[in-house]
Amino acid sequence: MTTRAHSLRFRFAIASLLWVGLGTLVAGFVISGLYGRHVTHTFVSDLTNHLDELASLTDPGPNGRPVLDRPLSDPRFQHPRSGFYWQVERGGKPMLTSASLAGHHLIAPRNEAPDVPTWTRDHQERLLRIDRHGPDELLFSITASGRVLDAELRAFDSDLAISLGAFAALMLIGAALQVRYGLRPTQRLADWIDDLRRGDRDRLPDAVPSEFAGIVGRLNELIEAQAVLVARARVEAGNLGHNLRTPLALVTGEAEQLSESGQEGSASFILDQCDRMQRQIDYQMKRAAAAGGRGTGIVADLAAFTAQIVEAMRRLHADRAVEIVHNVPPGVMVACDPGDLAEILSNLIDNACKWATNWVKIAANRTATHLVITITDDGPGIPDAERQRVLDVGVRLDETKPGTGLGLTVSRDIVGLYGGTMDLSPNNKASGLKAMIRLPISPP
């Protein structure tokens, strides 16, 4: 419900539904009322015309009994209980009645003003009645049942409801299309941001509606400012590392002189601490360089990088005759800085080649949300108790092997910068180690 409440599309849909619904109801009442007034006026006008016709066709007669020269023009006065009636009376006594009354007569009027339409009830039927006084004390009355008028109004209201319902549906469809068209730039903006995160672009285009120009401009300024800050941090981290190396080299030199002068214990302690400091400096500089690749909006071709690194490792470890097999599908792109990807793969493949007995295998596959890279070797593997400790900075399980002990740690940290994970586990098919990297398809 929270997501819907914060959706512009949902808000526009509710607003359109309310306004179209309210407008349709108001329009229905207004149109129905206007039509009712028009029909009632026409109804009264027709009755008045029929009253004129009745008065003109009635002959008082030579013996004082009125006679109708011919029937009225409207045939409904001839059909029994049709709802249209007329009557001619004198002194409250009916003299002539329409065939539609079927032998009944109208109740005498009670002080109704002549030629004024009045609603009355006659024989349990609601009637609109008009009376007019004529010669020889004759009273002409003409009536019409309210059910005739009501039936016409109901028929119109029914047609009106259907028409307004269809009109409201068309209005809602039009509103939905309008909202969809109006919000299309927001979807384009979201797609551009996804492109930015995947590395397909390094800034947002300026070709946006004026309402979004300010947002896009500020986002581009933020991206540029972030790039400047990251680049500055990389430079400062590099400068700091280089500045620390000079005094560290001096301390190392002094420790070696102490060793030569016979102070082996102190010299060994100082050299050990200097070595640890050097590893920390190297580690932090590698992290700073890797962090600089985040958010730059670039991608790397995994297959191409893997092939290059495998070729370099074959030459580097040519003396060990280790077979390196890579099965990476072509065209797999990684939302990762090329330098960071090279650092990750180089560290892990190099580590596998150092420990492998016969082979190293590299594979990659995609899931719905992640790119999974596995690097497996058939070496002795890492004991369960040491598998977590080996990821600590500068830890080396075998000091006879070349290296600084930073490769696995740096690789794990770089993967973490991209929202991924790196796990070390035994090789299921043989002895050895399997390093599994999971990188999200869209970076965080």
N, C-alpha and C positions, 0 to 999 in steps of 0.2 A: 504493500500500500504506500510505503514511503517513496519507493521508486516512481510509482505512478503520480503521486502528489507533486513530485519535483520534475515531472515530464512536461515540457512545453506542449507537445502534441496532445497529451491528456488534458491539459488546461484549456487549450484551444477547442478541443472536442466538447468539453463540458460547457464552455461559454457558448459555442455554436448551438449546441443542443438546447440550452436554456433560452437563448434569444430567438432561435427559430421556433421553438415550441410556444414561447410567450407571444411572439408576433403572429403565429398562426391562430392561436386562440383569440387574440384581440381582433384580428382580421375576420375570423369566423363570426364573432358576436356582432361586429359592426356591419358586415355585409348582410348577415341574416336579419338584423334589425332594419336596415335600410330597405331590403327587399320586402320585409313584412309590411312596412309602412306603404311602400309602393303598391303591393298587391291589395292591401286593405283599401287604399284610395281607389284603385281600379274597380274593386269589388263594389264599393259604395256607389261609384259612378255608374256602373252597369245597372245596379238596382234602381237608381234614380231614373235612368233611361227607360227601364222596364215600367216604372211607375208612370212616367209620362205617357208611355205607349198604352198602358191600361186605362188611364184617364181619357185618352183620346178615342179609344175604341168602345168605351162604355156609353150606351144611349139610355137616357133616363126612362124611355118608353112612354107610350101614350096613356097607359093605365097606371103609371107610377111605379111599375116594376122595371128595373134597369135590365138592359139586354146588351150582351157583348157581340159586337158586329162580327168579329172573327177571332180566332185564338191568337195569343201573343206569339211573337216571332221565335222566341226561345223554346225549343221543343221540351226542355226539361220541366216546364210548367205542366206538361201533359202526362208525365210519367209519375205514377203513385210513389209517394215518399222519396222523391228525387232530391229533396232539400231546397227546392225553389217553389215558393207558394205565393198566391195572391188572393185577395178577398175584397169584396165590395159590400159594405153594410150601411144600414140606415137605422139610427136610433138604437144602436147596439145589437141589431138583428141582422145576421148575414143574409144578403140578397143574392150574391154570386160568389162562387169559390172556384179555385182552380182544380183541374182533374188530379193534380198531384197531391191534394189534401185527402183524396180518397174518402169523401163523405164527411170528414171532420171540418172544423172551422177554427179560425184563430181566435184567441182570447181577446176580448175588447181592450183597447189601449187604456192605460190609466194616466191621463193627463200628459201624455207624451207630446212634445212640441211638434207641430206639423213640419214635414220635410227635413226632419233631423233624424239621422240614423241612431237607433237605440238598440242595445243588446237586451233581449228579454228571454224568458223561458216559456215555452209553450209545449204542453204534452211531453214534459221531461226532455225537451230538446232546446239547446241554446240557439236562439235565432237573432239575426240582425234585421231589424224591422224599421220600415219607413212608412209613415202615414201622411195622407194629404186629404184635406177637405175639398169636396166638389159641390156641384150644383144639387139642388133638391135634397140638401142635408146628407148627401152621400159621403162616405168615408172610404177612401181607397187605401188599401194596405198591401204592401209587398214585402216579403221576407225571404231570407236565405239562411240555411242551416250553417252554424259555425263549423260543422265537421267538413264542409266543402272547402272552406278557407283553410282550416287546419291541415287537411290532406294535401293541399297545394303547398303549404309552407313546409310540411314534413318532407315532401318529395324534394323540394328545393334544398332543405337543410341536409338531406341525405346526399344529394349530388354535390352540395358545397363541401361536406365533410370529406367525401372521396377526392374531390379536386384539390382541396387544401392539404389533405394528407399526401397526395402525390406531389404537390408543390413543395411541401415541407421536406419530403424525401429527396427531391431534386436539390433543394437548398442545402441539405446536409451533405449530400454527395459533392455538391460544388464547394461547400466549406471544407470538406475533407481534402479535396483536390487542391484547394487554395492553401490549406495548411501544409500539405505535402510539398507543394511547389515553393511556398514561402520558407520552409525549413530546409530545403535542399542545400543551401549554402552551409548549414551547420553540419550536414553529413559530409560534404566535401572537406570542410575544415577538419572534421574528425579523421577522415581518410588521409589528409595531408599530415596530420600529427602522427598517425600510424606509420606513414612513409618516413617521417622524420625519425621515429624510434627504430624502424628497421634499417635506416641508413640510406634509403632511396633518395633523400634530399637533405640538405643541410640548413634550410630555412623555409619558412612558410611563404607561399606566393603572395604578392600584393594585390592580385586580381580578385578582390572580394567585394561584396556590397559595402556601401559606405558605413552601414551600421556595425560591421565587423572590422573595419579598417583599423580602429583604435586598438582592438584586442590583438589583431594579428601583428600590428606594429610593436606593441609592448612585448608580445611573445618573442618576436625576432630580436628585440633588444635584450631580452632576458637570455636567449640562446647565445647571442654574441658575448654578453657579459660573462656568462658561465664559461664559455670557451677561453676568454681572456684570463679569468681567475684560475682555471685549471692549468693553462699554459704557464702562468706566473708561478703557480705552486710547483710545477715540475722543475722550472728553472731554479727556484729557491731551494728545492730539495736537492737538486744536483749540486748546486753551489755549496750547500751545507755539507754534503757528503765529501766533496773534494776538499773543503776547508778542514774537515776532521781528519782526513787521511794524512795530511802533512804532519800535524803534531803526533798522530798515532804512529807514523813511521819513525819519528824521533824517539818516542818512548820505546818502540820495538828495538831501535838501534842501541839505546841505553841498556835495555835488558840483555841484549846479546853481549855487550861489553861487560856487564855484571857476570854473565855466565863465563866469559873468558877469564875474568879475574878470580874465579873460584866460587862465586856466590850462586851456586846452581839452584838452590831452593827458591831464593827470591826471584832469580831470573826466570825460572820455569813458571812460577806463579804469575809474574807480570806478562810473560809471553802468552800464557793461556788466556789471561784477561784481554790482552790486545787482540788475540785471535777471535774471541767472542765479540769484542767490539767491532772488529772488521766485518764479521758475518752479519751483525745487526745493521751496520751501515749499508752493506751490499743488499740486504733484505729490504730495508726501507727505501733505498733508491729504486729497486726493482718495483716495489709497490707504487711508488710515486709515478714512475714511468707508465705503469699499467693503468693507474687511475686516470691518467691524462687522456686515455683513449675512450673514456666513457662519455656518452652523450654527443659525440662528434658526428653521428649520423652516417657512418660508413659501414660497409660489410666486407667480408672476406670470403673467397672461394675455398671451401674446405678441401676439395679434391686437389686443387692446384697446390695449395700450401702443404698438404700432406705429402704429395709426390716430391716436392722440393726438399722437404725436411728428411724424408726417407732416403733420398739420394745422398744428402749430406751425411746422414748417419751411417750409411753403407761404407762411405769412404772413411769416416772417423773410426769405425769399428771394423775395418777390413781385416785386421789381424785376428779377430775372434771368429770369423766365418759364420756369423749369425745371419740366418735368413729372415729378412724383414718383408712381410706380406701385408699389403694394405688393400682393403676392399671398401673404398669410399665412392658412392655413386657420383658421377659428374653432375655439375650444376647445383650442388648443395651449397647454399649461401648461409653464412653465419653472421648474425648481427653482432659483430665483434671487431674491434680494431685489429688490423692485420698484424701489428707488432705484438699485441697481447696474445693473439691466436698462435703466432710463431713461438712466443715464450712458453705457452702452455704445452704445445705439442713437442717442442724441442726438449723441454725438461722431462716429460713423461716418457717419450720414446728413447731418449738418451739413458734414462734410468733403467728402462726395460732392457736395452742392449747391454748395459754393464752387467746385469745379473742373469740374462738369458743363457740357457745351455745350447739350444739349437735354433730357436725361432722367436720372433716377435710378430704379433698380428695386430693390425689396426682395422677397426670396422666402425661404421656409422649408420644410423637409421633415424627416421623421424617418427615421432608420435604426434598425437593431435596437438600437444602443447609444447613439446620439447624436442631438441636435437640431442641424441644420445651417441657419445663417442666412447669406444672401449679400446683399451690398449692392454694386450695380454702377452705374458711371456711364460716360458717353461723353466724359469729359474727356481731357486730354493724357496722363494716366497718370503713372507714376513710373518713371524709368529704372532698369534692373536694378541699376546700381551704387549707387543712392541708396535702394533699397527697404528695405534693412535699417537704414540710418542714420536714416531718417525716424522709426523707432521709438525712437530715443534721446530722453532727456528734453530738452524745449525746442527740439528741432531743427525749423526751418522752412525749407523749400526756397524759398519765395517770401515775403520779408518784406513784400511789398505786400498780401498777403492778411491779413484780420483773424484774430486768434486768438493763442494762447499757445504753440502747438506741443506741447501736452500731450495733446490729444484721443486720438490713435492710441495713444500710450504707455499712458495711463491705461486705455483700453479693453482693450488687450492684457493688462495686469496684472490687471485685474478678472476677465477671462475665465480667466486662469491660476489665480486664487484658487478658482475652481469646478472645477478639473481639466480645463478646456477649452483649446483652441488658437485662435489668430487668425492667418490667413495673408493676405498681400497678393500679388496676382498680376495680370498683364495680363488685360484683358477679352478673351475668346476671339473674340467676334463683332465687336468693333469696338475702336477705340482707347479708352483709359480704364483704370480700375482696378476690380478686384473684391476686396472684403474678405470673407473666408469665416470664420465663427465656428462652431466645433464645441463644443457643450456636452454632457457626458454626461447620459444620461437620469436616472441616480441620481448625485447629487453625491458626491465623494470623502469 
